[in-house]
Amino acid sequence: MNDLTQPEHYLPLTEASYFILLSLAHEPAHGYGILKSVWNLSEGRITLSAGTLYGALKRLLEDGWIERLESGESAGGRERKFYRLTGLGGSILNAETRRLQALVRAAARLPGALTA
């Protein structure tokens, strides 16, 4: 079944998309804040360039997974665009998190599959 209303339809997510959505899970953020959050949440494994981030944000906006809020002004006087999850984006993030947890549980059931 290819029901676009079901978040599972959009899975699996790329790591970059997952961490961008995860970075917006608790509060809106601007681009630089998202970059830092992705780096921190991924424990330094994912370093997004500005071009990669803004390309991903554009796609996530077009797909309705995030929305842009009223812009704020930074200390340097430049406009900052803030983003937040939509209901669909939050549902997709939750579905992907459950999918990843199921993968880890499956691996954990095999003796010796997970090593330190």
C-alpha positions as CSV (number, residue, x, y, z in Angstrom):
1,M,0.0,0.0,0.0
2,N,1.4,3.4,-1.0
3,D,-0.6,5.7,1.4
4,L,1.1,9.1,1.6
5,T,-0.7,9.8,4.8
6,Q,1.2,7.1,6.6
7,P,4.6,8.2,7.9
8,E,6.1,4.8,7.1
9,H,5.7,5.5,3.4
10,Y,8.7,8.0,3.7
11,L,11.1,5.6,5.3
12,P,14.0,4.9,5.5
13,L,15.4,8.4,5.9
14,T,18.9,9.4,5.1
15,E,21.1,10.1,8.1
16,A,21.2,13.8,7.3
17,S,17.4,14.1,7.1
18,Y,17.0,12.1,10.3
19,F,19.4,14.3,12.3
20,I,18.0,17.5,10.8
21,L,14.5,16.4,11.9
22,L,15.8,15.3,15.3
23,S,17.5,18.6,15.8
24,L,14.1,20.3,15.5
25,A,12.3,17.9,17.7
26,H,12.2,20.1,20.8
27,E,12.4,23.6,19.5
28,P,12.7,25.7,16.4
29,A,16.2,26.5,15.2
30,H,18.0,28.5,12.6
31,G,20.5,27.1,10.1
32,Y,23.6,27.4,12.1
33,G,21.9,26.0,15.2
34,I,20.8,23.0,13.1
35,L,24.3,22.5,11.9
36,K,25.7,22.4,15.4
37,S,22.9,20.2,16.7
38,V,23.3,17.7,13.9
39,W,27.1,17.5,14.7
40,N,26.4,17.1,18.4
41,L,23.6,14.6,18.1
42,S,25.6,12.5,15.6
43,E,28.6,12.6,18.0
44,G,30.7,14.4,15.3
45,R,30.0,11.8,12.6
46,I,27.9,14.1,10.4
47,T,29.2,17.5,9.5
48,L,26.9,19.2,7.1
49,S,28.1,21.9,4.7
50,A,25.8,25.0,4.5
51,G,24.9,24.0,0.9
52,T,23.9,20.5,1.9
53,L,21.9,21.8,4.9
54,Y,20.0,24.4,2.9
55,G,19.3,22.0,0.1
56,A,17.9,19.5,2.6
57,L,15.8,22.3,4.3
58,K,14.4,23.3,1.0
59,R,13.3,19.8,0.3
60,L,11.9,19.3,3.8
61,L,9.9,22.5,3.4
62,E,8.6,21.5,0.0
63,D,7.6,18.1,1.4
64,G,5.8,19.7,4.4
65,W,8.0,18.0,7.0
66,I,9.2,21.4,8.4
67,E,7.9,24.9,8.2
68,R,9.7,28.3,8.3
69,L,8.8,30.7,11.1
70,E,8.9,34.4,11.1
71,S,12.5,35.4,10.7
72,G,14.5,36.8,13.5
73,E,17.5,39.1,13.4
74,S,21.0,38.0,14.4
75,A,23.5,40.0,16.4
76,G,25.1,41.1,13.1
77,G,21.8,42.5,11.9
78,R,21.3,39.8,9.3
79,E,18.0,38.0,9.0
80,R,17.9,34.5,10.4
81,K,15.3,32.0,9.2
82,F,14.0,29.6,11.9
83,Y,12.5,26.2,11.2
84,R,10.3,23.8,13.1
85,L,8.8,20.4,12.6
86,T,5.3,20.0,11.3
87,G,2.9,17.3,12.5
88,L,3.9,15.2,9.5
89,G,7.6,15.7,10.1
90,G,7.2,14.7,13.7
91,S,5.3,11.6,12.7
92,I,8.0,10.6,10.2
93,L,10.7,11.2,12.8
94,N,8.9,9.0,15.3
95,A,8.3,6.3,12.7
96,E,12.0,6.3,11.7
97,T,13.1,6.1,15.3
98,R,10.9,3.1,15.9
99,R,12.2,1.5,12.8
100,L,15.8,2.0,13.9
101,Q,15.0,0.7,17.4
102,A,13.5,-2.5,15.8
103,L,16.7,-3.0,13.8
104,V,18.8,-2.8,17.0
105,R,16.5,-5.1,18.9
106,A,16.7,-7.7,16.0
107,A,20.5,-7.5,16.1
108,A,20.6,-7.8,19.9
109,R,18.7,-11.1,19.7
110,L,21.6,-12.8,17.8
111,P,24.4,-14.0,20.1
112,G,27.6,-12.1,19.3
113,A,25.9,-9.8,16.8
114,L,26.6,-6.7,18.8
115,T,30.2,-6.2,20.1
116,A,31.6,-3.4,22.0
